[in-house]
Amino acid sequence: MKKTIITVVGKDSVGIIAKVCTYLAENQVNILDISQTIVQGYFNMMMIVDANETPKNFEELATELEKIGEEIGVIIKAQHEDIFNKMHRL
């Protein structure tokens, strides 16, 4: 399973989750876990997804998600699970 960590951060607005989840569904990316909070008007979401079935490579997904973030005024980052784990290991 090719797990990917997706983070979304920015000023809260209508449709952030819908836009990101629609893109993922259209590209056969399955959401395994999702956590989202809004703190004083700032939106923060972390998703763990399975990208096994997508026809796109990781770089395409990451770039397209970044573009979506620019369109809706948030920062979207995608990282391979193993890299994410290594970066956050104590």
N, CA, C and O atoms as a printed pandas DataFrame, in Angstrom:
     atom_number atom_name residue_name chain_id  residue_number  x_coord  y_coord  z_coord
0              1         N          MET        A               1    0.840   -1.183    0.000
1              2        CA          MET        A               1    0.000    0.000    0.000
2              3         C          MET        A               1    0.883    1.243    0.000
3              4         O          MET        A               1    1.793    1.364    0.820
4              5         N          LYS        A               2    0.612    2.166   -0.923
5              6        CA          LYS        A               2    1.361    3.416   -0.996
6              7         C          LYS        A               2    0.633    4.475   -0.169
7              8         O          LYS        A               2   -0.218    5.202   -0.682
8              9         N          LYS        A               3    0.981    4.553    1.121
9             10        CA          LYS        A               3    0.342    5.555    1.975
10            11         C          LYS        A               3    1.013    6.904    1.787
11            12         O          LYS        A               3    2.232    7.008    1.653
12            13         N          THR        A               4    0.179    7.926    1.781
13            14        CA          THR        A               4    0.638    9.304    1.634
14            15         C          THR        A               4   -0.012   10.137    2.726
15            16         O          THR        A               4   -1.178    9.930    3.061
16            17         N          ILE        A               5    0.739   11.078    3.279
17            18        CA          ILE        A               5    0.225   12.017    4.267
18            19         C          ILE        A               5   -0.043   13.335    3.545
19            20         O          ILE        A               5    0.842   13.888    2.892
20            21         N          ILE        A               6   -1.270   13.828    3.669
21            22        CA          ILE        A               6   -1.642   15.108    3.054
22            23         C          ILE        A               6   -2.013   16.065    4.169
23            24         O          ILE        A               6   -2.830   15.735    5.028
24            25         N          THR        A               7   -1.415   17.255    4.161
25            26        CA          THR        A               7   -1.761   18.286    5.134
26            27         C          THR        A               7   -2.310   19.501    4.398
27            28         O          THR        A               7   -1.858   19.858    3.310
28            29         N          VAL        A               8   -3.297   20.120    5.031
29            30        CA          VAL        A               8   -3.940   21.309    4.467
30            31         C          VAL        A               8   -4.014   22.341    5.587
31            32         O          VAL        A               8   -4.573   22.068    6.649
32            33         N          VAL        A               9   -3.448   23.532    5.351
33            34        CA          VAL        A               9   -3.420   24.576    6.371
34            35         C          VAL        A               9   -3.743   25.914    5.730
35            36         O          VAL        A               9   -3.259   26.220    4.640
36            37         N          GLY        A              10   -4.565   26.714    6.409
37            38        CA          GLY        A              10   -4.846   28.057    5.907
38            39         C          GLY        A              10   -6.070   28.654    6.562
39            40         O          GLY        A              10   -6.668   28.054    7.455
40            41         N          LYS        A              11   -6.437   29.839    6.112
41            42        CA          LYS        A              11   -7.630   30.515    6.630
42            43         C          LYS        A              11   -8.858   29.709    6.223
43            44         O          LYS        A              11   -8.975   29.279    5.076
44            45         N          ASP        A              12   -9.768   29.508    7.169
45            46        CA          ASP        A              12  -10.950   28.695    6.915
46            47         C          ASP        A              12  -11.873   29.357    5.894
47            48         O          ASP        A              12  -12.058   30.574    5.897
48            49         N          SER        A              13  -12.442   28.535    5.030
49            50        CA          SER        A              13  -13.446   28.999    4.074
50            51         C          SER        A              13  -14.315   27.815    3.670
51            52         O          SER        A              13  -13.957   26.661    3.905
52            53         N          VAL        A              14  -15.447   28.107    3.068
53            54        CA          VAL        A              14  -16.378   27.072    2.647
54            55         C          VAL        A              14  -15.770   26.242    1.512
55            56         O          VAL        A              14  -15.213   26.793    0.563
56            57         N          GLY        A              15  -15.879   24.913    1.617
57            58        CA          GLY        A              15  -15.529   24.030    0.514
58            59         C          GLY        A              15  -14.132   23.455    0.482
59            60         O          GLY        A              15  -13.780   22.766   -0.475
60            61         N          ILE        A              16  -13.323   23.713    1.493
61            62        CA          ILE        A              16  -11.947   23.191    1.479
62            63         C          ILE        A              16  -11.957   21.662    1.438
63            64         O          ILE        A              16  -11.324   21.055    0.573
64            65         N          ILE        A              17  -12.672   21.050    2.369
65            66        CA          ILE        A              17  -12.701   19.587    2.430
66            67         C          ILE        A              17  -13.311   19.024    1.146
67            68         O          ILE        A              17  -12.804   18.051    0.587
68            69         N          ALA        A              18  -14.388   19.634    0.686
69            70        CA          ALA        A              18  -15.055   19.160   -0.528
70            71         C          ALA        A              18  -14.121   19.184   -1.728
71            72         O          ALA        A              18  -14.078   18.227   -2.501
72            73         N          LYS        A              19  -13.381   20.257   -1.887
73            74        CA          LYS        A              19  -12.481   20.388   -3.040
74            75         C          LYS        A              19  -11.385   19.324   -3.003
75            76         O          LYS        A              19  -11.113   18.676   -4.013
76            77         N          VAL        A              20  -10.757   19.144   -1.842
77            78        CA          VAL        A              20   -9.665   18.179   -1.708
78            79         C          VAL        A              20  -10.192   16.749   -1.881
79            80         O          VAL        A              20   -9.602   15.948   -2.606
80            81         N          CYS        A              21  -11.299   16.440   -1.215
81            82        CA          CYS        A              21  -11.844   15.074   -1.280
82            83         C          CYS        A              21  -12.367   14.739   -2.675
83            84         O          CYS        A              21  -12.245   13.597   -3.118
84            85         N          THR        A              22  -12.944   15.708   -3.371
85            86        CA          THR        A              22  -13.408   15.475   -4.738
86            87         C          THR        A              22  -12.228   15.143   -5.641
87            88         O          THR        A              22  -12.296   14.209   -6.439
88            89         N          TYR        A              23  -11.147   15.908   -5.515
89            90        CA          TYR        A              23   -9.943   15.624   -6.312
90            91         C          TYR        A              23   -9.433   14.214   -6.037
91            92         O          TYR        A              23   -9.114   13.473   -6.967
92            93         N          LEU        A              24   -9.356   13.843   -4.763
93            94        CA          LEU        A              24   -8.845   12.520   -4.413
94            95         C          LEU        A              24   -9.739   11.421   -4.986
95            96         O          LEU        A              24   -9.238   10.448   -5.549
96            97         N          ALA        A              25  -11.037   11.565   -4.848
97            98        CA          ALA        A              25  -11.971   10.557   -5.366
98            99         C          ALA        A              25  -11.862   10.424   -6.878
99           100         O          ALA        A              25  -11.879    9.315   -7.412
100          101         N          GLU        A              26  -11.752   11.551   -7.564
101          102        CA          GLU        A              26  -11.632   11.526   -9.028
102          103         C          GLU        A              26  -10.353   10.839   -9.498
103          104         O          GLU        A              26  -10.264   10.393  -10.641
104          105         N          ASN        A              27   -9.373   10.757   -8.618
105          106        CA          ASN        A              27   -8.087   10.148   -8.952
106          107         C          ASN        A              27   -7.866    8.816   -8.246
107          108         O          ASN        A              27   -6.730    8.364   -8.104
108          109         N          GLN        A              28   -8.951    8.190   -7.805
109          110        CA          GLN        A              28   -8.922    6.866   -7.178
110          111         C          GLN        A              28   -7.979    6.787   -5.977
111          112         O          GLN        A              28   -7.308    5.775   -5.770
112          113         N          VAL        A              29   -7.933    7.853   -5.195
113          114        CA          VAL        A              29   -7.143    7.867   -3.966
114          115         C          VAL        A              29   -8.115    7.677   -2.804
115          116         O          VAL        A              29   -9.064    8.445   -2.647
116          117         N          ASN        A              30   -7.872    6.646   -1.991
117          118        CA          ASN        A              30   -8.761    6.309   -0.886
118          119         C          ASN        A              30   -8.309    6.977    0.404
119          120         O          ASN        A              30   -7.134    6.902    0.766
120          121         N          ILE        A              31   -9.237    7.630    1.100
121          122        CA          ILE        A              31   -8.932    8.257    2.388
122          123         C          ILE        A              31   -9.034    7.192    3.467
123          124         O          ILE        A              31  -10.093    6.596    3.659
124          125         N          LEU        A              32   -7.925    6.951    4.177
125          126        CA          LEU        A              32   -7.884    5.953    5.242
126          127         C          LEU        A              32   -8.194    6.570    6.596
127          128         O          LEU        A              32   -8.835    5.943    7.439
128          129         N          ASP        A              33   -7.738    7.800    6.800
129          130        CA          ASP        A              33   -7.963    8.493    8.067
130          131         C          ASP        A              33   -7.920    9.991    7.802
131          132         O          ASP        A              33   -7.190   10.467    6.933
132          133         N          ILE        A              34   -8.717   10.720    8.567
133          134        CA          ILE        A              34   -8.778   12.172    8.372
134          135         C          ILE        A              34   -9.034   12.847    9.712
135          136         O          ILE        A              34   -9.853   12.389   10.508
136          137         N          SER        A              35   -8.319   13.948    9.947
137          138        CA          SER        A              35   -8.512   14.746   11.147
138          139         C          SER        A              35   -8.519   16.207   10.723
139          140         O          SER        A              35   -7.686   16.640    9.927
140          141         N          GLN        A              36   -9.471   16.960   11.265
141          142        CA          GLN        A              36   -9.590   18.354   10.853
142          143         C          GLN        A              36  -10.005   19.202   12.041
143          144         O          GLN        A              36  -10.876   18.816   12.821
144          145         N          THR        A              37   -9.374   20.360   12.171
145          146        CA          THR        A              37   -9.740   21.299   13.229
146          147         C          THR        A              37   -9.739   22.710   12.675
147          148         O          THR        A              37   -9.088   23.013   11.675
148          149         N          ILE        A              38  -10.484   23.555   13.352
149          150        CA          ILE        A              38  -10.469   24.984   13.037
150          151         C          ILE        A              38  -10.180   25.695   14.347
151          152         O          ILE        A              38  -10.905   25.525   15.328
152          153         N          VAL        A              39   -9.123   26.489   14.364
153          154        CA          VAL        A              39   -8.718   27.217   15.556
154          155         C          VAL        A              39   -8.664   28.700   15.202
155          156         O          VAL        A              39   -7.863   29.124   14.369
156          157         N          GLN        A              40   -9.519   29.469   15.840
157          158        CA          GLN        A              40   -9.584   30.920   15.637
158          159         C          GLN        A              40   -9.580   31.289   14.158
159          160         O          GLN        A              40   -8.867   32.199   13.735
160          161         N          GLY        A              41  -10.385   30.572   13.378
161          162        CA          GLY        A              41  -10.537   30.897   11.969
162          163         C          GLY        A              41   -9.502   30.272   11.039
163          164         O          GLY        A              41   -9.537   30.502    9.830
164          165         N          TYR        A              42   -8.585   29.484   11.592
165          166        CA          TYR        A              42   -7.575   28.828   10.766
166          167         C          TYR        A              42   -7.862   27.333   10.669
167          168         O          TYR        A              42   -8.078   26.655   11.673
168          169         N          PHE        A              43   -7.858   26.844    9.438
169          170        CA          PHE        A              43   -8.204   25.471    9.120
170          171         C          PHE        A              43   -6.946   24.619    9.098
171          172         O          PHE        A              43   -5.914   25.037    8.573
172          173         N          ASN        A              44   -7.035   23.414    9.675
173          174        CA          ASN        A              44   -5.914   22.478    9.671
174          175         C          ASN        A              44   -6.477   21.075    9.452
175          176         O          ASN        A              44   -7.352   20.633   10.195
176          177         N          MET        A              45   -5.979   20.383    8.442
177          178        CA          MET        A              45   -6.441   19.023    8.173
178          179         C          MET        A              45   -5.237   18.134    7.865
179          180         O          MET        A              45   -4.290   18.540    7.192
180          181         N          MET        A              46   -5.311   16.916    8.380
181          182        CA          MET        A              46   -4.297   15.907    8.075
182          183         C          MET        A              46   -5.033   14.664    7.604
183          184         O          MET        A              46   -5.991   14.223    8.239
184          185         N          MET        A              47   -4.587   14.108    6.501
185          186        CA          MET        A              47   -5.197   12.908    5.941
186          187         C          MET        A              47   -4.124   11.858    5.705
187          188         O          MET        A              47   -2.994   12.178    5.333
188          189         N          ILE        A              48   -4.491   10.603    5.926
189          190        CA          ILE        A              48   -3.659    9.488    5.505
190          191         C          ILE        A              48   -4.442    8.820    4.388
191          192         O          ILE        A              48   -5.592    8.422    4.573
192          193         N          VAL        A              49   -3.815    8.701    3.239
193          194        CA          VAL        A              49   -4.516    8.163    2.070
194          195         C          VAL        A              49   -3.736    7.008    1.456
195          196         O          VAL        A              49   -2.526    6.873    1.638
196          197         N          ASP        A              50   -4.478    6.176    0.718
197          198        CA          ASP        A              50   -3.897    5.062   -0.023
198          199         C          ASP        A              50   -3.946    5.422   -1.502
199          200         O          ASP        A              50   -5.026    5.559   -2.076
200          201         N          ALA        A              51   -2.782    5.574   -2.116
201          202        CA          ALA        A              51   -2.695    5.991   -3.518
202          203         C          ALA        A              51   -2.374    4.827   -4.456
203          204         O          ALA        A              51   -1.898    5.054   -5.568
204          205         N          ASN        A              52   -2.624    3.594   -4.033
205          206        CA          ASN        A              52   -2.320    2.418   -4.858
206          207         C          ASN        A              52   -3.048    2.403   -6.189
207          208         O          ASN        A              52   -2.474    1.983   -7.194
208          209         N          GLU        A              53   -4.279    2.844   -6.224
209          210        CA          GLU        A              53   -5.113    2.702   -7.414
210          211         C          GLU        A              53   -5.046    3.882   -8.374
211          212         O          GLU        A              53   -5.607    3.813   -9.467
212          213         N          THR        A              54   -4.380    4.951   -7.993
213          214        CA          THR        A              54   -4.336    6.115   -8.869
214          215         C          THR        A              54   -3.410    5.866  -10.062
215          216         O          THR        A              54   -2.341    5.275   -9.912
216          217         N          PRO        A              55   -3.827    6.321  -11.245
217          218        CA          PRO        A              55   -2.957    6.183  -12.415
218          219         C          PRO        A              55   -1.819    7.218  -12.423
219          220         O          PRO        A              55   -0.892    7.122  -13.227
220          221         N          LYS        A              56   -1.899    8.205  -11.523
221          222        CA          LYS        A              56   -0.892    9.275  -11.495
222          223         C          LYS        A              56    0.257    8.908  -10.579
223          224         O          LYS        A              56    0.086    8.159   -9.616
224          225         N          ASN        A              57    1.432    9.443  -10.888
225          226        CA          ASN        A              57    2.561    9.218   -9.990
226          227         C          ASN        A              57    2.507   10.231   -8.839
227          228         O          ASN        A              57    1.735   11.189   -8.877
228          229         N          PHE        A              58    3.334   10.005   -7.825
229          230        CA          PHE        A              58    3.300   10.837   -6.623
230          231         C          PHE        A              58    3.522   12.316   -6.942
231          232         O          PHE        A              58    2.828   13.181   -6.408
232          233         N          GLU        A              59    4.485   12.601   -7.809
233          234        CA          GLU        A              59    4.814   13.988   -8.119
234          235         C          GLU        A              59    3.625   14.720   -8.747
235          236         O          GLU        A              59    3.377   15.885   -8.438
236          237         N          GLU        A              60    2.895   14.034   -9.627
237          238        CA          GLU        A              60    1.706   14.633  -10.238
238          239         C          GLU        A              60    0.649   14.957   -9.185
239          240         O          GLU        A              60    0.095   16.056   -9.165
240          241         N          LEU        A              61    0.377   13.990   -8.312
241          242        CA          LEU        A              61   -0.603   14.216   -7.254
242          243         C          LEU        A              61   -0.197   15.391   -6.372
243          244         O          LEU        A              61   -1.009   16.274   -6.095
244          245         N          ALA        A              62    1.044   15.399   -5.937
245          246        CA          ALA        A              62    1.517   16.452   -5.043
246          247         C          ALA        A              62    1.424   17.822   -5.707
247          248         O          ALA        A              62    1.002   18.790   -5.074
248          249         N          THR        A              63    1.814   17.913   -6.974
249          250        CA          THR        A              63    1.777   19.185   -7.703
250          251         C          THR        A              63    0.345   19.654   -7.914
251          252         O          THR        A              63    0.044   20.833   -7.728
252          253         N          GLU        A              64   -0.534   18.745   -8.298
253          254        CA          GLU        A              64   -1.933   19.112   -8.531
254          255         C          GLU        A              64   -2.626   19.528   -7.233
255          256         O          GLU        A              64   -3.429   20.461   -7.230
256          257         N          LEU        A              65   -2.323   18.844   -6.138
257          258        CA          LEU        A              65   -2.886   19.240   -4.846
258          259         C          LEU        A              65   -2.387   20.624   -4.441
259          260         O          LEU        A              65   -3.151   21.438   -3.922
260          261         N          GLU        A              66   -1.107   20.886   -4.677
261          262        CA          GLU        A              66   -0.544   22.200   -4.373
262          263         C          GLU        A              66   -1.268   23.297   -5.158
263          264         O          GLU        A              66   -1.559   24.365   -4.621
264          265         N          LYS        A              67   -1.554   23.024   -6.430
265          266        CA          LYS        A              67   -2.285   23.972   -7.278
266          267         C          LYS        A              67   -3.691   24.226   -6.749
267          268         O          LYS        A              67   -4.152   25.367   -6.718
268          269         N          ILE        A              68   -4.366   23.167   -6.336
269          270        CA          ILE        A              68   -5.698   23.319   -5.758
270          271         C          ILE        A              68   -5.623   24.212   -4.528
271          272         O          ILE        A              68   -6.474   25.079   -4.330
272          273         N          GLY        A              69   -4.612   23.998   -3.710
273          274        CA          GLY        A              69   -4.419   24.827   -2.526
274          275         C          GLY        A              69   -4.280   26.300   -2.885
275          276         O          GLY        A              69   -4.875   27.158   -2.234
276          277         N          GLU        A              70   -3.503   26.592   -3.911
277          278        CA          GLU        A              70   -3.340   27.981   -4.352
278          279         C          GLU        A              70   -4.672   28.570   -4.803
279          280         O          GLU        A              70   -4.971   29.730   -4.519
280          281         N          GLU        A              71   -5.468   27.774   -5.503
281          282        CA          GLU        A              71   -6.777   28.237   -5.990
282          283         C          GLU        A              71   -7.737   28.578   -4.855
283          284         O          GLU        A              71   -8.521   29.520   -4.966
284          285         N          ILE        A              72   -7.676   27.815   -3.763
285          286        CA          ILE        A              72   -8.636   28.029   -2.678
286          287         C          ILE        A              72   -8.023   28.743   -1.464
287          288         O          ILE        A              72   -8.692   28.908   -0.444
288          289         N          GLY        A              73   -6.775   29.160   -1.568
289          290        CA          GLY        A              73   -6.152   29.980   -0.532
290          291         C          GLY        A              73   -5.622   29.228    0.680
291          292         O          GLY        A              73   -5.593   29.770    1.785
292          293         N          VAL        A              74   -5.203   27.984    0.477
293          294        CA          VAL        A              74   -4.588   27.209    1.561
294          295         C          VAL        A              74   -3.293   26.586    1.049
295          296         O          VAL        A              74   -3.006   26.612   -0.148
296          297         N          ILE        A              75   -2.523   26.029    1.968
297          298        CA          ILE        A              75   -1.295   25.329    1.594
298          299         C          ILE        A              75   -1.555   23.833    1.722
299          300         O          ILE        A              75   -1.918   23.353    2.796
300          301         N          ILE        A              76   -1.370   23.097    0.633
301          302        CA          ILE        A              76   -1.555   21.651    0.643
302          303         C          ILE        A              76   -0.215   20.996    0.329
303          304         O          ILE        A              76    0.417   21.292   -0.685
304          305         N          LYS        A              77    0.202   20.101    1.217
305          306        CA          LYS        A              77    1.447   19.360    1.040
306          307         C          LYS        A              77    1.171   17.865    1.091
307          308         O          LYS        A              77    0.350   17.410    1.886
308          309         N          ALA        A              78    1.845   17.112    0.257
309          310        CA          ALA        A              78    1.749   15.655    0.256
310          311         C          ALA        A              78    3.144   15.082    0.486
311          312         O          ALA        A              78    4.119   15.539   -0.110
312          313         N          GLN        A              79    3.229   14.076    1.356
313          314        CA          GLN        A              79    4.508   13.425    1.648
314          315         C          GLN        A              79    4.294   11.914    1.691
315          316         O          GLN        A              79    3.253   11.437    2.141
316          317         N          HIS        A              80    5.289   11.171    1.217
317          318        CA          HIS        A              80    5.250    9.718    1.383
318          319         C          HIS        A              80    5.258    9.413    2.869
319          320         O          HIS        A              80    5.915   10.111    3.642
320          321         N          GLU        A              81    4.540    8.385    3.277
321          322        CA          GLU        A              81    4.448    8.037    4.698
322          323         C          GLU        A              81    5.821    7.775    5.316
323          324         O          GLU        A              81    6.085    8.227    6.430
324          325         N          ASP        A              82    6.690    7.061    4.623
325          326        CA          ASP        A              82    8.000    6.731    5.198
326          327         C          ASP        A              82    8.840    7.979    5.432
327          328         O          ASP        A              82    9.549    8.062    6.434
328          329         N          ILE        A              83    8.774    8.942    4.536
329          330        CA          ILE        A              83    9.522   10.196    4.720
330          331         C          ILE        A              83    8.930   10.983    5.880
331          332         O          ILE        A              83    9.665   11.524    6.706
332          333         N          PHE        A              84    7.596   11.049    5.944
333          334        CA          PHE        A              84    6.923   11.743    7.042
334          335         C          PHE        A              84    7.353   11.144    8.375
335          336         O          PHE        A              84    7.684   11.879    9.306
336          337         N          ASN        A              85    7.350    9.816    8.476
337          338        CA          ASN        A              85    7.740    9.143    9.725
338          339         C          ASN        A              85    9.187    9.429   10.099
339          340         O          ASN        A              85    9.489    9.650   11.272
340          341         N          LYS        A              86   10.082    9.429    9.124
341          342        CA          LYS        A              86   11.496    9.687    9.408
342          343         C          LYS        A              86   11.707   11.134    9.875
343          344         O          LYS        A              86   12.531   11.401   10.749
344          345         N          MET        A              87   10.956   12.050    9.282
345          346        CA          MET        A              87   11.087   13.464    9.672
346          347         C          MET        A              87   10.587   13.715   11.085
347          348         O          MET        A              87   11.060   14.632   11.756
348          349         N          HIS        A              88    9.634   12.907   11.544
349          350        CA          HIS        A              88    9.014   13.150   12.843
350          351         C          HIS        A              88    9.433   12.148   13.911
351          352         O          HIS        A              88    8.809   12.057   14.968
352          353         N          ARG        A              89   10.484   11.403   13.628
353          354        CA          ARG        A              89   10.997   10.448   14.607
354          355         C          ARG        A              89   11.866   11.191   15.621
355          356         O          ARG        A              89   12.644   12.073   15.258
356          357         N          LEU        A              90   11.725   10.829   16.878
357          358        CA          LEU        A              90   12.532   11.471   17.921
358          359         C          LEU        A              90   13.772   10.688   18.205
359          360         O          LEU        A              90   14.570   11.082   19.057
